[in-house]
Amino acid sequence: MSQEINLETLTTEASSKYNNLDEMSITAILEGINNEDKTVPHAVEKAIPQIEALVSQIVPRMKQGGRLFYIGAGTSGRLGIVDASECPPTFGVPFDLVIGIIAGGDTAIRKAVEYAEDDEEQAWKDLEQYDINELDTVVGIAASGRTPYVIGGLRTARNNGVLTGSVSCNIGSEISKEAEFPIEVVVGPEFVTGSTRMKSGTAQKLILNMISTSVMIQLGRIRGNKMVDMQLSNHKLVARAENMIIRELGIDRTLAETLLQEHGSVRKAIDAYRSSLR
């Protein structure tokens, strides 16, 4: 039996400002989408104080060995996984420092798992597999702010002394009520009514970028404005690393290549060279 859900009050479900999309020209469609996308950064800007409040709580916990977890379903869950998966190559941190969990498990990354988001108990079960503890942080992501998987995960995490944050696109959402540090970014109706993979998804991606990047900078994973701890996993990244070393030390490429091969990271190469000059 289907559960009756009232979506009428949600901004994310409000009717598009554009009518008869199926009769529009391609140009009109693209311009309409682009015009709506332009509003997203301004909405995110209004949420900066909320983002700062959460980051300020995450950093000291991670300095003591805590981890950052993202939980979500559908697009929101996938966005959390994307952000988490980019932290090791970008900042050189362990793969299990920032962890993205999606309702329905890894299968749901590519293919929707029916009703996975409706289980309020499953998120905590998923988190327990990582021996979650009081130094960790759980950030629940849900455009609607009413996903049961996320609500239940945040509630149980908070009851177990885990720091909780949330990212949603409706004011006064259910996940905001469960999180100690909620972030609400209201981007308004989607170009295609209810398609929160669009503006809402873009807003969530921007906020996750801000959370993880600011946290990693505070943890010392950026020097100046450079990714000095990035993983050297392909030729492009090796070339980027060599260029960083050349600019920072004022040496030629041959020496930069040698230093990088010897020490394995930009940070270590720069520090070793400077130490040798003392």
Solvent accessible surface area in square Angstrom, and as a share of the most:
residue,aa,sasa,rsa
1,M,243,1.09
2,S,107,0.69
3,Q,146,0.65
4,E,171,0.77
5,I,77,0.39
6,N,102,0.52
7,L,66,0.33
8,E,161,0.72
9,T,113,0.66
10,L,31,0.16
11,T,45,0.26
12,T,1,0.01
13,E,57,0.26
14,A,36,0.28
15,S,84,0.54
16,S,13,0.08
17,K,136,0.58
18,Y,54,0.21
19,N,112,0.57
20,N,95,0.49
21,L,42,0.21
22,D,135,0.70
23,E,137,0.62
24,M,53,0.24
25,S,68,0.44
26,I,134,0.68
27,T,83,0.48
28,A,36,0.28
29,I,52,0.26
30,L,108,0.54
31,E,101,0.45
32,G,3,0.03
33,I,47,0.24
34,N,75,0.39
35,N,72,0.37
36,E,11,0.05
37,D,52,0.27
38,K,120,0.51
39,T,59,0.34
40,V,1,0.00
41,P,74,0.46
42,H,118,0.52
43,A,13,0.10
44,V,7,0.04
45,E,105,0.47
46,K,169,0.72
47,A,2,0.01
48,I,77,0.39
49,P,91,0.57
50,Q,66,0.29
51,I,8,0.04
52,E,108,0.48
53,A,41,0.32
54,L,0,0.00
55,V,15,0.09
56,S,63,0.41
57,Q,62,0.27
58,I,0,0.00
59,V,12,0.07
60,P,60,0.37
61,R,63,0.23
62,M,13,0.06
63,K,130,0.55
64,Q,121,0.54
65,G,56,0.54
66,G,0,0.00
67,R,42,0.15
68,L,1,0.00
69,F,0,0.00
70,Y,1,0.00
71,I,0,0.00
72,G,0,0.00
73,A,13,0.10
74,G,31,0.30
75,T,49,0.28
76,S,8,0.05
77,G,1,0.01
78,R,72,0.26
79,L,28,0.14
80,G,1,0.01
81,I,32,0.16
82,V,64,0.37
83,D,8,0.04
84,A,6,0.05
85,S,66,0.43
86,E,97,0.43
87,C,3,0.02
88,P,15,0.10
89,P,40,0.25
90,T,34,0.20
91,F,12,0.05
92,G,25,0.24
93,V,4,0.02
94,P,75,0.47
95,F,166,0.69
96,D,63,0.33
97,L,33,0.16
98,V,4,0.02
99,I,13,0.07
100,G,21,0.20
101,I,16,0.08
102,I,4,0.02
103,A,3,0.03
104,G,31,0.30
105,G,34,0.33
106,D,116,0.60
107,T,88,0.51
108,A,5,0.04
109,I,63,0.32
110,R,228,0.83
111,K,146,0.62
112,A,82,0.64
113,V,59,0.34
114,E,145,0.65
115,Y,173,0.66
116,A,20,0.15
117,E,67,0.30
118,D,72,0.37
119,D,59,0.31
120,E,75,0.34
121,E,118,0.53
122,Q,56,0.25
123,A,0,0.00
124,W,37,0.13
125,K,101,0.43
126,D,22,0.11
127,L,0,0.00
128,E,89,0.40
129,Q,141,0.63
130,Y,85,0.32
131,D,118,0.61
132,I,22,0.11
133,N,69,0.35
134,E,116,0.52
135,L,63,0.31
136,D,0,0.00
137,T,0,0.00
138,V,0,0.00
139,V,0,0.00
140,G,0,0.00
141,I,0,0.00
142,A,3,0.02
143,A,10,0.08
144,S,25,0.16
145,G,1,0.01
146,R,56,0.20
147,T,12,0.07
148,P,20,0.13
149,Y,0,0.00
150,V,0,0.00
151,I,16,0.08
152,G,3,0.03
153,G,0,0.00
154,L,0,0.00
155,R,97,0.35
156,T,42,0.25
157,A,0,0.00
158,R,107,0.39
159,N,117,0.60
160,N,74,0.38
161,G,43,0.41
162,V,3,0.02
163,L,5,0.02
164,T,0,0.00
165,G,0,0.00
166,S,0,0.00
167,V,0,0.00
168,S,0,0.00
169,C,0,0.00
170,N,4,0.02
171,I,132,0.67
172,G,45,0.44
173,S,7,0.05
174,E,78,0.35
175,I,0,0.00
176,S,14,0.09
177,K,131,0.55
178,E,32,0.14
179,A,6,0.05
180,E,68,0.31
181,F,50,0.21
182,P,41,0.26
183,I,0,0.00
184,E,29,0.13
185,V,1,0.01
186,V,55,0.32
187,V,12,0.07
188,G,14,0.13
189,P,24,0.15
190,E,1,0.01
191,F,5,0.02
192,V,66,0.38
193,T,70,0.41
194,G,26,0.25
195,S,23,0.15
196,T,34,0.20
197,R,168,0.61
198,M,26,0.12
199,K,4,0.02
200,S,0,0.00
201,G,4,0.04
202,T,55,0.32
203,A,0,0.00
204,Q,1,0.01
205,K,64,0.27
206,L,57,0.28
207,I,0,0.00
208,L,0,0.00
209,N,56,0.29
210,M,66,0.29
211,I,0,0.00
212,S,4,0.03
213,T,55,0.32
214,S,39,0.25
215,V,0,0.00
216,M,1,0.00
217,I,84,0.42
218,Q,107,0.48
219,L,45,0.23
220,G,37,0.36
221,R,72,0.26
222,I,32,0.16
223,R,75,0.27
224,G,81,0.78
225,N,124,0.63
226,K,65,0.28
227,M,51,0.23
228,V,3,0.02
229,D,20,0.11
230,M,6,0.03
231,Q,79,0.35
232,L,53,0.26
233,S,80,0.52
234,N,72,0.37
235,H,168,0.75
236,K,129,0.55
237,L,21,0.10
238,V,49,0.28
239,A,44,0.34
240,R,83,0.30
241,A,0,0.00
242,E,19,0.08
243,N,46,0.24
244,M,9,0.04
245,I,0,0.00
246,I,40,0.20
247,R,157,0.57
248,E,79,0.35
249,L,30,0.15
250,G,67,0.65
251,I,22,0.11
252,D,92,0.48
253,R,105,0.38
254,T,97,0.56
255,L,65,0.32
256,A,0,0.00
257,E,62,0.28
258,T,56,0.33
259,L,14,0.07
260,L,8,0.04
261,Q,152,0.68
262,E,116,0.52
263,H,63,0.28
264,G,47,0.45
265,S,16,0.10
266,V,2,0.01
267,R,60,0.22
268,K,125,0.53
269,A,0,0.00
270,I,3,0.02
271,D,57,0.30
272,A,31,0.24
273,Y,45,0.17
274,R,88,0.32
275,S,58,0.38
276,S,84,0.54
277,L,124,0.62
278,R,228,0.83
